[in-house]
């Protein structure tokens, strides 16, 4: 273990009070409480990543509806809207 480093930090009053309570509850020094809390905070993000599961939901395309034709129609309607906007600028 590397040698102990002595440093000065400025704590907000509410944090200092919380650390003093932690030290009193655990029967440790203020320095030990600071070290414990800092270690816990720094190690909090290191835990094993949870397994990600993707939820799949059926979109329920109805029988008899050709999705390719629907996409083509949507594209044509978008083109018509663009042409209409360009004609309005003239």
PyMOL commands that set and color helices and strands:
alter all, ss='L'
color gray80, all
select helices_A, chain A and resi 13-26+30-46+67-89
alter helices_A, ss='H'
color red, helices_A
deselect
rebuild
show_as cartoon
